[in-house]
Amino acid sequence: KAAGVAGIVALGIKAAQATAEIVQLGAQSLALKSSFEQVQGGAANAASVLGALRDASRGMISDYDLMLSANKAALLGVADTAKEMSALLQIASVRGRAMGISATQAFSDIVTGLGRMSPLILDNLGITVNLEETMKKYADSLGKTSDALTDAERKQALVNAVIKSSSSLMEDANKSAGTLAGQGFAQLDTAWGNFKTSIGESLAPFFDARAREIAEFIEDASGLFDGNKTS
């Protein structure tokens, strides 16, 4: 009988842990959405940016990860328009697939590489850039010297170079976009992740208001389980 009670309690604890994980994910997503709207200049623009990124990712990156990388891109001064950000996402996805990297990781890497102006990070995606030559060409187009470029202009020069160097690759990728192996599984995984996050968002306010009560319940249940183990 004691073993049966312990089993029921153990299942209850596992269910509580699973629920807590979903709620925590939802709370994190709600906080990120608030930050995303601030960074992107308001709810309307944030919705526009997220919509463009969803289309560009072809359903292979969760909303949470899209917002996270978009925030990073904006804060690092990598891209200031939805169009430019979408182009970088598409490039990252195609190059990441060729290098055996997930679209989520590839997007994060390209944003970080551009933000830090790091050829080493970009090289992980098969992107080779001569920084000195890139800066000189961009400076010439502005009628300036390389040394006179601002930080924002240097990053823009690198973004332009990455987009231009990937143009032919993207043409080929777009032609075969509908027949990509593994795309369906990635989309399913993303849909499931978005679904769990949505559930968590709806539950988070309720659980947040009763967090102490829930914690006490879990502590009591854990104590009962420990007591049965020694009996």
C-alpha positions as MATLAB code, in Angstrom:
seq = 'KAAGVAGIVALGIKAAQATAEIVQLGAQSLALKSSFEQVQGGAANAASVLGALRDASRGMISDYDLMLSANKAALLGVADTAKEMSALLQIASVRGRAMGISATQAFSDIVTGLGRMSPLILDNLGITVNLEETMKKYADSLGKTSDALTDAERKQALVNAVIKSSSSLMEDANKSAGTLAGQGFAQLDTAWGNFKTSIGESLAPFFDARAREIAEFIEDASGLFDGNKTS';
ca = [
       0.000    0.000    0.000;
       2.805    2.381    0.889;
       4.505    1.614   -2.418;
       1.284    2.417   -4.263;
       0.940    5.749   -2.506;
       4.585    6.517   -3.236;
       4.033    5.735   -6.905;
       1.029    8.027   -7.104;
       2.911   10.802   -5.367;
       5.896   10.304   -7.681;
       3.643   10.623  -10.716;
       2.094   13.724   -9.218;
       5.511   15.256   -8.680;
       6.540   14.495  -12.274;
       3.327   16.067  -13.555;
       3.928   19.105  -11.367;
       7.495   19.402  -12.661;
       6.320   19.183  -16.283;
       3.670   21.818  -15.624;
       6.204   24.041  -13.877;
       8.554   23.823  -16.872;
       5.784   24.845  -19.279;
       4.701   27.685  -16.995;
       8.281   28.899  -16.653;
       8.669   28.807  -20.434;
       5.476   30.825  -20.758;
       6.635   33.391  -18.194;
       9.963   33.775  -20.008;
       8.142   34.210  -23.306;
       5.850   36.903  -21.891;
       8.878   38.790  -20.562;
      10.667   38.433  -23.910;
       7.611   39.676  -25.815;
       7.541   42.796  -23.669;
      11.252   43.388  -24.292;
      10.826   42.631  -28.002;
       8.154   45.299  -28.368;
      10.376   47.845  -26.637;
      13.485   47.026  -28.675;
      11.557   46.985  -31.960;
       9.904   50.341  -31.333;
       6.381   49.368  -30.357;
       3.841   46.566  -30.667;
       2.918   47.276  -34.299;
       6.487   47.199  -35.598;
       7.335   44.208  -33.416;
       4.429   42.265  -34.933;
       5.593   43.229  -38.426;
       9.166   42.113  -37.737;
       8.067   38.814  -36.187;
       5.734   38.121  -39.118;
       8.529   38.722  -41.616;
      10.894   36.464  -39.690;
       8.290   33.695  -39.461;
       7.944   33.763  -43.249;
      11.720   33.818  -43.733;
      12.257   30.880  -41.355;
       9.636   28.764  -43.175;
       8.338   27.624  -39.807;
      11.653   26.099  -38.725;
      12.463   28.479  -35.845;
      10.226   29.067  -32.823;
       8.778   32.509  -32.140;
      10.779   32.641  -28.913;
      14.105   32.097  -30.698;
      13.155   34.490  -33.494;
      12.451   37.261  -31.000;
      15.618   36.475  -29.055;
      17.864   36.718  -32.127;
      15.997   39.757  -33.472;
      16.571   41.552  -30.184;
      20.243   40.633  -30.308;
      20.486   41.886  -33.896;
      18.885   45.206  -32.993;
      20.951   45.734  -29.837;
      24.198   44.865  -31.634;
      23.305   47.198  -34.496;
      23.317   44.407  -37.073;
      20.016   45.074  -38.854;
      17.517   47.910  -38.580;
      14.796   46.710  -40.952;
      12.619   43.600  -41.118;
      13.695   43.074  -44.731;
      17.381   43.039  -43.880;
      16.848   40.806  -40.861;
      14.808   38.374  -42.961;
      17.548   38.230  -45.576;
      20.128   37.381  -42.920;
      17.842   34.706  -41.472;
      17.413   33.058  -44.864;
      21.154   33.130  -45.491;
      21.844   31.679  -42.048;
      19.301   28.874  -42.568;
      20.738   27.831  -45.921;
      24.359   28.019  -44.815;
      23.574   26.341  -41.508;
      21.946   23.426  -43.294;
      25.046   23.004  -45.443;
      27.222   22.994  -42.314;
      24.966   20.670  -40.309;
      23.761   23.438  -37.985;
      20.131   24.060  -37.022;
      18.410   27.138  -38.391;
      18.038   28.458  -34.837;
      21.752   28.167  -34.082;
      22.761   29.468  -37.510;
      20.638   32.615  -37.126;
      22.108   33.258  -33.688;
      25.637   32.726  -35.054;
      25.269   35.058  -38.024;
      23.843   37.806  -35.801;
      26.656   37.364  -33.276;
      29.325   37.199  -35.984;
      28.099   40.379  -37.638;
      27.545   42.174  -34.339;
      31.062   41.421  -33.173;
      32.457   41.739  -36.691;
      34.073   38.354  -36.192;
      35.295   36.530  -39.333;
      35.911   33.476  -37.122;
      32.257   33.123  -36.117;
      31.054   33.802  -39.657;
      33.483   31.179  -40.924;
      31.490   28.575  -38.969;
      28.725   29.196  -41.522;
      31.076   29.052  -44.492;
      31.146   32.837  -44.824;
      34.585   34.176  -45.711;
      35.036   37.935  -45.578;
      38.108   40.123  -46.011;
      37.350   42.834  -43.458;
      39.943   45.308  -44.692;
      38.786   45.076  -48.305;
      35.116   45.169  -47.291;
      35.579   48.322  -45.239;
      37.574   50.037  -47.973;
      34.945   49.366  -50.656;
      32.143   50.625  -48.448;
      34.111   53.680  -47.379;
      34.866   54.492  -51.026;
      31.147   54.328  -51.825;
      30.534   56.915  -49.109;
      33.448   59.108  -50.131;
      35.249   58.409  -46.865;
      38.343   56.603  -45.657;
      38.093   53.280  -43.836;
      39.335   54.888  -40.632;
      36.516   57.440  -40.785;
      33.752   54.820  -40.800;
      31.532   54.762  -37.735;
      30.825   51.516  -35.908;
      27.360   51.408  -37.469;
      28.816   51.931  -40.946;
      31.388   49.180  -40.423;
      28.658   46.744  -39.446;
      26.527   47.803  -42.398;
      29.476   47.223  -44.714;
      29.833   43.699  -43.357;
      26.103   42.986  -43.600;
      26.076   44.164  -47.222;
      29.069   41.979  -48.050;
      27.513   38.884  -46.468;
      24.214   39.388  -48.311;
      25.969   40.006  -51.624;
      28.307   37.014  -51.283;
      25.333   34.736  -50.615;
      23.125   35.906  -53.499;
      23.804   32.978  -55.846;
      23.509   30.501  -52.988;
      20.109   31.900  -52.075;
      18.852   31.693  -55.668;
      19.591   27.972  -55.758;
      18.112   27.442  -52.298;
      14.866   29.219  -53.170;
      14.393   26.992  -56.213;
      14.468   23.865  -54.050;
      12.784   25.348  -50.976;
       9.744   23.104  -51.189;
      11.693   19.834  -51.291;
      14.166   20.276  -48.451;
      14.821   17.040  -46.570;
      13.900   17.234  -42.916;
      11.990   20.487  -43.299;
       8.718   18.901  -42.197;
      10.229   17.559  -38.970;
      11.753   20.953  -38.166;
       8.387   22.632  -38.756;
       6.651   20.070  -36.540;
       9.180   20.631  -33.772;
       8.713   24.401  -34.062;
       4.927   24.120  -34.021;
       5.057   21.939  -30.920;
       7.419   24.377  -29.203;
       5.153   27.332  -30.006;
       2.156   25.364  -28.749;
       3.804   24.600  -25.389;
       4.878   28.214  -25.049;
       1.341   29.400  -25.757;
      -0.043   27.113  -23.053;
       2.617   28.351  -20.657;
       1.742   31.967  -21.388;
      -1.916   31.345  -20.560;
      -1.040   29.559  -17.303;
       1.790   31.810  -16.130;
      -0.325   34.622  -14.574;
      -2.411   32.100  -12.589;
       0.586   30.174  -11.308;
       2.568   33.314  -10.575;
      -0.154   34.508   -8.208;
      -0.130   31.147   -6.402;
       3.556   30.263   -6.646;
       4.056   30.018   -2.871;
       1.061   27.695   -2.431;
       2.270   25.434   -5.231;
       5.792   25.343   -3.796;
       4.429   24.325   -0.384;
       2.332   21.571   -1.993;
       5.378   20.173   -3.795;
       7.429   20.321   -0.579;
       4.706   18.461    1.338;
       4.403   15.847   -1.412;
       8.160   15.365   -1.467;
       8.175   14.917    2.306;
       5.471   12.272    2.099;
       7.436   10.410   -0.584;
      10.616   10.498    1.520;
       8.727    9.291    4.579;
       7.301    6.300    2.711;
      10.757    5.324    1.484;
      11.980    4.835    5.054;
       8.889    3.019    6.337;
];
